[in-house]
Amino acid sequence: MVLSTPPRSARGSVDRAPDQMPASAEPAHHRKARPNIAAYVFMSPWMAGAALLTIGPMLYSLYLSFTDYDLFSAPHWIGLGNYRRMAGDSELWASAWVTLRYVFLSSPLKLALALVVALLLVKPRRGLGFYRSAYYAPSLLGASVSIALVWRALFTDHGAVDRGLGAIGIHTGGWIDNPDYALLVLVILAVWQFGAPMVIFLAGLKQIPQELYEAAALDGAGRWRSFTSITLPMLSPVLFFNLVLEIINAFQAFTGAFIISGGRGGPANSTLFYTLYLYQQGFTDFHMGYASALAWVLLAVIGVATLIVFRTANFWVFYTAEEK
């Protein structure tokens, strides 16, 4: 009697039913889906937070920018009325001018001081860790209410700065109450918190090959020539990164101006930042629709300013072959 044998595959193994297939024979797209599902599960809290706390409120504020809304009654659709109103708002244009002056003063000064300190701290020396921590400490405090209150006490009439300048014969009567100096108080506050760009500059300086400086020294280049011909070009991508961040942060400055000016915008609107005017319209005058329109205009202005920096980067930012 001849017994029939089960059919075998080309590899010599006995054919199995589909439900008996080994795990390795599972379709590839099924195996890839499993880690993707796990990734989405871990990302779901962030995605839910972004949708509920960021994207949702942004879209709602976009809708409110086309309405007349006072927080107490239902929004009333007025189309482009809020945006047309901006053209004749003299106080808005005054706040925009103050903000532009602040951006063009604070951002370059802050980056210049951060670069100078980074150059001083890049070489090994005794107590280097302490100095780096000390210079970075103000950035940890951020634009907090407590720091703004201290700054207000320092620069007010008969404050520490006023008394110190009075001792050498310079009498200002307090910087905060003087429209010629009030904005400088906020600029100094911003420049004082240079720790974050300083750390980024330090990281960039450490990436510059020392062989370039050695070759320049052999060619007779001094410190200034080495700085302008080696350090600045090699550091330009880092400078570009810091510049974009500082411009965006400067446009959004609010806490210092609010606390130091008492929420009013200082004498003669000298510290009336755009963000402070936006806050006044939304939460003091309850023109929330108009405030929403102001917020979206600010977003557009920041986008345009960032685009200008990116467009001009081709003329002064240099990348090595590895960075490209």
Secondary structure, DSSP 8 states (H G I E B T S, - for coil): -------B-TTS-B---GGG--GGGS-HHHHHHHHHHHHHHHHHHHHHHHIIIIIHHHHHHHHHTTEE--SSS--EE-TTHHHHHHHT-HHHHHHHHHHHHHHHHHHHHHHHHHHHHHHHHSS--TTHHHHHHHHHHHHHH-S-HHHHHHHHHHHSTTSHHHHHHHHTT---S-STT-TTTHHHHHHHHHHH--HHHHHHHHHHHHTS-HHHHHHHHHTT--HHHHIIIIIHHHHHHHHHHHHHHHHHHHHT--HHHHHHTTTTTSGGGTT--HHHHHHIIIIIS--HHHHHHHHHHHHHHHHHHHHHHHHHHHHH----TTT-
